[in-house]
Amino acid sequence: MKPSKEIKILSLSFLFIFLGFAGVQQYLTSFFSEAGIAEVGFRSLILIYLFFILFNPLAAVFASKYGGKKSMLIGSIFYFIFIFFLLSKSPYLIYLISVFLGIGASLLWTGQNSFLIRASDEKSYGKNSGFFTSLQSFGSAVGVVLLGFLIGKFLFKLPILFFSFFPLMGFLLLFTLKDLKKEEKISNNFRLIKKSILSLTALRLASIYFAVQFIFGLVIGIIPIEIKNIFGAPCVGILSSLFYILPFLFSYYLGGLSDIIGRKKMIILSFFLIIVGLFSFIFSNHGFFLILGIILLAINSAIMRPVTAAFIGDISNSKNLEFITALFWMVQTIGVITALLISQLFIYEIKTIYLISIFVILISLVIILPLFRLKIEKIKEKLSQEIY
């Protein structure tokens, strides 16, 4: 069954939003490094993800009450504002808009996952999430490569100004979506937030999301620096784009495959790829192993991006969907910030970063494997009892 009109519009809008943002994010540390204020790039990323965490509980309340569409509309406008004001190079202004982008991102992504699940049939969670991931990844890949090309021709100013308008195109597309909201009303949203945060089952499952986004923190933090050191700055955009190109090529198929063989098997496979990829990075002073590690982590991204979104649909119900989504996004973001902080602390001991990363993945496996012995229906039942 082909994706519905709503899934297609949703996916296309995110293609444009992240054509603009993913490209800029990949060059953020390089942009400020060239201006002699490299620390601003790292701090900006940390603030974005920090306020993403802090605002996620309120984003869950908003999306639960007003629907995913309104959440995404409000959240998406901050992507335009952030990119546009980067050109000021004023640290305090950058920090301020980074805070607002973090808030906007929490609304955007909580709304997106809620909308996608509510617009999908249970048997097509993986396929629809894969379709969404493919289009969003295509936009991100084009953004990374195109911005790198334009920076080479015009330096940073004009390309970044040009890229700020892509999120506006995505914002306008979101207006054409139907307003999907749950039919039943929940009397105490804040009680559900508390229960989701205190749910032992949800927290154990959240370790998957922490581990996956910890790796993403390496992708936007230390790995571009590794590429620059080994192959030179022009190769940063080319090799970094693999983290978007491979999901574009394979996520639709892999998301559909997860509908058939189950999400648990796909998650275990992905963790195996991460571990092998991280071991390859330990020998990244040899170009071959750096490229191998990038390819393996990019394949992992092609698997996990649709699978983790679809997995939320498997284990949630109509009442707790937004709250489980928000919890997992909070934990994912903590993973990104943790990776960025560790990358800063051990920037001159890069092998240590990869050893810590392997340890993070192994700990997550230890936490989730006992739960994975249960059937999905049983996990869903445990969550519905703990978050009701």
C-alpha positions as CSV (number, residue, x, y, z in Angstrom):
1,M,0.0,0.0,0.0
2,K,1.4,3.4,-1.0
3,P,1.8,6.2,1.6
4,S,-1.3,8.4,1.9
5,K,-1.5,12.0,0.8
6,E,-1.0,13.2,4.4
7,I,2.2,11.1,4.8
8,K,3.5,12.4,1.5
9,I,2.9,16.1,2.4
10,L,4.4,15.6,5.9
11,S,7.5,14.0,4.3
12,L,7.9,16.7,1.7
13,S,7.6,19.5,4.2
14,F,10.4,18.0,6.3
15,L,12.5,17.5,3.2
16,F,12.5,21.3,2.8
17,I,12.9,22.1,6.5
18,F,16.0,19.9,6.8
19,L,17.4,20.7,3.4
20,G,18.0,24.1,5.0
21,F,18.8,23.0,8.6
22,A,20.8,19.8,8.1
23,G,23.2,21.5,5.7
24,V,23.7,24.5,8.1
25,Q,24.1,22.2,11.2
26,Q,26.8,20.1,9.5
27,Y,28.9,23.3,8.9
28,L,28.0,25.1,12.1
29,T,31.3,24.3,13.9
30,S,33.3,25.1,10.8
31,F,31.4,28.4,10.2
32,F,32.3,29.7,13.7
33,S,35.7,28.2,13.6
34,E,36.5,30.3,10.6
35,A,35.3,33.4,12.4
36,G,37.7,32.5,15.3
37,I,34.9,31.6,17.7
38,A,34.7,27.9,17.3
39,E,33.3,27.5,20.9
40,V,30.1,29.3,19.8
41,G,29.3,26.5,17.4
42,F,29.5,23.8,20.1
43,R,27.7,25.9,22.6
44,S,24.9,26.7,20.1
45,L,24.4,23.0,19.4
46,I,24.4,22.2,23.1
47,L,21.8,24.9,23.8
48,I,19.5,23.7,21.0
49,Y,19.5,20.1,22.4
50,L,19.4,21.2,26.0
51,F,16.2,23.3,25.5
52,F,14.8,20.5,23.3
53,I,15.0,18.3,26.5
54,L,13.6,20.9,28.9
55,F,10.6,21.8,26.7
56,N,9.7,18.3,25.6
57,P,7.2,17.6,28.4
58,L,5.3,20.8,27.5
59,A,5.5,19.9,23.8
60,A,3.8,16.6,24.7
61,V,1.0,18.5,26.5
62,F,0.6,20.9,23.6
63,A,0.6,18.1,20.9
64,S,-1.8,16.0,23.0
65,K,-4.3,19.0,23.3
66,Y,-4.0,20.8,20.0
67,G,-2.7,18.1,17.6
68,G,0.5,17.4,15.7
69,K,-0.2,19.8,12.9
70,K,-0.3,22.9,15.2
71,S,2.8,21.7,17.0
72,M,4.7,21.4,13.7
73,L,3.6,24.7,12.4
74,I,4.8,26.6,15.5
75,G,8.0,24.6,15.7
76,S,9.1,24.9,12.1
77,I,9.2,28.7,11.9
78,F,12.1,28.7,14.4
79,Y,14.3,26.9,11.9
80,F,14.0,29.8,9.5
81,I,14.7,32.3,12.3
82,F,17.8,30.4,13.5
83,I,19.5,30.1,10.1
84,F,18.7,33.7,9.2
85,F,20.2,35.2,12.4
86,L,23.4,33.0,12.2
87,L,24.8,35.7,9.9
88,S,25.0,38.1,12.8
89,K,27.8,36.1,14.4
90,S,26.8,37.7,17.7
91,P,27.4,35.1,20.3
92,Y,24.6,36.2,22.6
93,L,22.1,36.5,19.8
94,I,23.1,33.1,18.5
95,Y,22.7,31.6,22.0
96,L,19.2,33.2,22.3
97,I,17.9,31.9,19.0
98,S,19.5,28.5,19.8
99,V,17.3,28.4,22.9
100,F,14.2,29.2,20.8
101,L,15.2,26.6,18.2
102,G,15.4,24.0,20.9
103,I,11.9,24.8,22.0
104,G,10.7,24.8,18.4
105,A,12.4,21.5,17.6
106,S,10.6,19.8,20.6
107,L,7.2,21.0,19.2
108,L,8.2,20.0,15.6
109,W,9.4,16.4,16.4
110,T,6.8,15.5,19.0
111,G,4.1,16.7,16.6
112,Q,5.7,14.8,13.7
113,N,5.8,11.5,15.4
114,S,2.3,11.9,16.8
115,F,0.9,12.9,13.4
116,L,2.7,10.1,11.5
117,I,1.4,7.4,13.9
118,R,-2.1,8.8,13.9
119,A,-2.1,9.0,10.1
120,S,-0.9,5.4,9.6
121,D,-2.4,2.0,9.8
122,E,-0.8,-0.3,12.4
123,K,0.6,-2.6,9.7
124,S,2.3,0.3,7.9
125,Y,4.1,2.2,10.7
126,G,7.5,1.0,9.4
127,K,6.8,1.6,5.8
128,N,5.4,5.1,6.3
129,S,8.2,6.0,8.7
130,G,10.7,4.7,6.1
131,F,9.1,6.9,3.4
132,F,9.2,9.9,5.7
133,T,12.9,9.2,6.6
134,S,13.8,8.7,2.9
135,L,12.4,12.1,1.9
136,Q,13.7,13.9,4.9
137,S,17.2,12.3,4.4
138,F,17.2,13.2,0.7
139,G,16.6,16.9,1.7
140,S,19.3,16.7,4.3
141,A,21.8,15.1,1.9
142,V,21.1,17.7,-0.8
143,G,21.5,20.4,1.9
144,V,24.9,19.2,3.1
145,V,26.3,18.7,-0.4
146,L,24.8,21.9,-1.9
147,L,25.8,24.1,1.0
148,G,29.3,22.7,0.8
149,F,29.5,23.5,-2.9
150,L,28.1,27.0,-2.4
151,I,30.4,27.8,0.5
152,G,33.3,26.8,-1.8
153,K,32.1,29.3,-4.4
154,F,30.7,32.2,-2.3
155,L,32.1,31.6,1.3
156,F,29.4,31.4,4.1
157,K,27.3,34.6,4.0
158,L,25.2,34.3,0.8
159,P,24.7,30.5,1.0
160,I,23.5,30.6,4.6
161,L,21.0,33.4,3.7
162,F,19.8,31.4,0.8
163,F,19.3,28.3,2.9
164,S,17.2,30.1,5.5
165,F,14.3,30.2,3.1
166,F,14.0,26.4,2.7
167,P,12.4,25.9,6.1
168,L,9.8,28.5,5.2
169,M,8.8,26.3,2.2
170,G,8.3,23.4,4.6
171,F,6.3,25.6,7.0
172,L,3.9,26.5,4.2
173,L,3.4,22.9,3.1
174,L,2.4,22.0,6.7
175,F,-0.6,24.2,6.4
176,T,-2.1,21.8,3.9
177,L,-2.2,18.8,6.3
178,K,-5.4,17.6,7.9
179,D,-5.7,18.4,11.6
180,L,-5.5,15.0,13.2
181,K,-6.2,14.9,16.9
182,K,-7.3,12.1,19.2
183,E,-11.0,11.9,19.9
184,E,-10.9,11.3,23.7
185,K,-9.9,14.1,26.1
186,I,-7.4,13.5,28.8
187,S,-8.2,15.3,32.1
188,N,-4.7,15.5,33.5
189,N,-1.9,15.7,31.0
190,F,0.8,16.6,33.5
191,R,0.0,13.4,35.5
192,L,0.8,11.4,32.3
193,I,4.1,13.3,31.9
194,K,5.1,12.3,35.4
195,K,4.0,8.7,34.9
196,S,6.0,8.4,31.6
197,I,9.1,9.8,33.2
198,L,8.8,7.4,36.2
199,S,7.8,4.4,34.1
200,L,10.6,1.8,34.5
201,T,9.6,0.0,31.3
202,A,9.7,3.3,29.3
203,L,13.0,4.3,30.8
204,R,14.6,1.0,29.9
205,L,13.3,1.3,26.3
206,A,14.5,4.9,26.2
207,S,18.1,3.6,26.5
208,I,17.8,2.6,22.8
209,Y,17.0,6.1,21.9
210,F,19.8,7.5,24.1
211,A,22.4,5.2,22.4
212,V,21.3,5.9,18.8
213,Q,21.4,9.7,19.3
214,F,24.6,9.5,21.2
215,I,26.1,8.3,17.9
216,F,24.4,11.1,16.1
217,G,26.2,13.5,18.4
218,L,29.4,12.1,17.1
219,V,28.2,12.5,13.5
220,I,27.6,16.3,13.9
221,G,30.5,16.8,16.4
222,I,33.7,14.9,16.2
223,I,33.4,13.0,12.9
224,P,33.4,16.1,10.6
225,I,36.6,17.1,12.4
226,E,38.1,13.6,11.8
227,I,37.1,13.8,8.1
228,K,38.8,17.2,7.8
229,N,42.0,16.0,9.5
230,I,42.3,12.9,7.3
231,F,40.9,14.0,3.9
232,G,40.7,17.8,4.1
233,A,37.8,20.2,4.5
234,P,36.3,19.7,1.0
235,C,35.6,16.1,1.8
236,V,33.5,16.9,4.9
237,G,30.3,17.6,2.9
238,I,30.9,14.6,0.6
239,L,31.5,12.0,3.3
240,S,29.0,13.5,5.8
241,S,26.3,13.3,3.2
242,L,26.4,9.5,3.5
243,F,24.6,9.8,6.8
244,Y,21.7,11.2,4.7
245,I,22.1,9.5,1.4
246,L,22.0,5.9,2.7
247,P,18.8,6.6,4.7
248,F,17.3,8.2,1.6
249,L,18.2,5.1,-0.5
250,F,17.3,2.3,2.0
251,S,15.0,3.6,4.8
252,Y,11.7,3.0,2.9
253,Y,12.7,-0.7,2.2
254,L,14.1,-1.2,5.7
255,G,11.1,0.4,7.4
256,G,8.8,-1.9,5.4
257,L,11.0,-4.9,6.3
258,S,10.6,-4.0,10.0
259,D,6.8,-4.3,9.5
260,I,7.4,-7.9,8.4
261,I,10.2,-9.3,10.6
262,G,9.7,-7.1,13.7
263,R,11.3,-4.0,15.1
264,K,13.3,-5.9,17.8
265,K,15.4,-7.8,15.3
266,M,16.2,-4.7,13.4
267,I,17.3,-2.8,16.5
268,I,19.7,-5.7,17.5
269,L,21.1,-5.7,14.0
270,S,21.6,-1.9,14.1
271,F,23.4,-2.1,17.4
272,F,25.8,-4.7,15.9
273,L,26.6,-2.4,13.0
274,I,27.2,0.5,15.4
275,I,29.7,-1.5,17.5
276,V,31.6,-2.6,14.4
277,G,31.6,0.9,13.0
278,L,32.9,2.4,16.2
279,F,35.8,-0.2,16.3
280,S,36.6,1.0,12.7
281,F,36.8,4.6,13.9
282,I,39.5,3.6,16.5
283,F,41.8,3.0,13.5
284,S,40.5,6.1,11.7
285,N,44.0,7.5,11.1
286,H,43.9,5.0,8.1
287,G,41.4,6.5,5.6
288,F,39.9,3.1,4.8
289,F,38.7,2.4,8.3
290,L,37.3,6.0,8.6
291,I,35.2,5.5,5.5
292,L,34.1,2.0,6.6
293,G,33.0,3.4,10.0
294,I,31.0,6.2,8.3
295,I,29.3,3.7,6.0
296,L,28.3,1.3,8.8
297,L,27.0,4.2,11.0
298,A,25.1,5.5,7.9
299,I,23.5,2.1,7.4
300,N,22.6,2.1,11.1
301,S,20.9,5.4,10.5
302,A,19.0,4.0,7.6
303,I,17.6,1.3,9.8
304,M,17.1,3.1,13.1
305,R,15.4,6.3,11.9
306,P,12.3,4.6,10.6
307,V,12.4,1.7,13.1
308,T,12.6,3.8,16.3
309,A,9.7,6.0,15.1
310,A,7.6,3.0,14.2
311,F,8.5,1.2,17.5
312,I,6.7,4.1,19.4
313,G,3.5,3.2,17.5
314,D,3.9,-0.5,18.4
315,I,4.2,0.1,22.1
316,S,1.9,3.1,22.7
317,N,-1.8,3.6,22.7
318,S,-4.0,6.6,21.8
319,K,-3.7,8.1,25.4
320,N,0.0,7.9,26.0
321,L,1.4,8.3,22.4
322,E,2.5,11.9,22.8
323,F,4.0,11.3,26.3
324,I,6.0,8.3,25.3
325,T,7.2,10.2,22.2
326,A,8.2,13.2,24.3
327,L,10.1,11.0,26.8
328,F,12.0,9.3,24.1
329,W,12.9,12.6,22.4
330,M,14.1,13.9,25.7
331,V,16.4,10.9,26.2
332,Q,17.6,11.1,22.6
333,T,18.6,14.7,23.1
334,I,20.4,13.9,26.3
335,G,22.3,11.4,24.2
336,V,23.3,14.1,21.6
337,I,24.4,16.6,24.3
338,T,26.4,13.9,26.2
339,A,28.2,13.0,23.0
340,L,29.0,16.6,22.2
341,L,30.3,17.2,25.8
342,I,32.5,14.1,25.7
343,S,33.8,15.2,22.3
344,Q,34.8,18.5,23.7
345,L,36.4,17.0,26.8
346,F,38.4,14.4,24.8
347,I,38.9,16.3,21.5
348,Y,42.6,15.5,21.6
349,E,42.1,11.9,22.7
350,I,39.7,10.8,19.9
351,K,40.1,7.0,20.5
352,T,38.8,7.5,24.0
353,I,35.6,9.0,22.6
354,Y,35.0,5.8,20.5
355,L,35.8,3.5,23.4
356,I,33.3,5.4,25.6
357,S,30.7,5.1,22.7
358,I,31.1,1.4,22.5
359,F,30.6,1.1,26.2
360,V,27.4,3.2,25.9
361,I,26.0,0.8,23.2
362,L,26.9,-2.3,25.3
363,I,25.2,-0.9,28.4
364,S,22.0,-0.2,26.3
365,L,22.0,-3.8,25.1
366,V,22.3,-5.1,28.6
367,I,19.3,-3.0,29.6
368,I,17.0,-3.9,26.7
369,L,17.7,-7.5,26.0
370,P,15.6,-8.8,29.0
371,L,12.7,-6.7,27.8
372,F,13.1,-7.9,24.2
373,R,12.4,-11.5,25.4
374,L,8.8,-10.3,25.8
375,K,6.3,-10.0,22.9
376,I,5.5,-6.5,21.7
377,E,2.0,-6.9,22.9
378,K,3.2,-7.6,26.5
379,I,5.6,-4.6,26.4
380,K,2.6,-2.4,25.2
381,E,0.5,-3.8,28.1
382,K,3.2,-3.0,30.7
383,L,3.5,0.6,29.4
384,S,-0.3,1.1,29.3
385,Q,-0.4,0.0,33.0
386,E,2.4,2.3,34.0
387,I,1.3,5.3,31.9
388,Y,-2.5,5.5,32.1
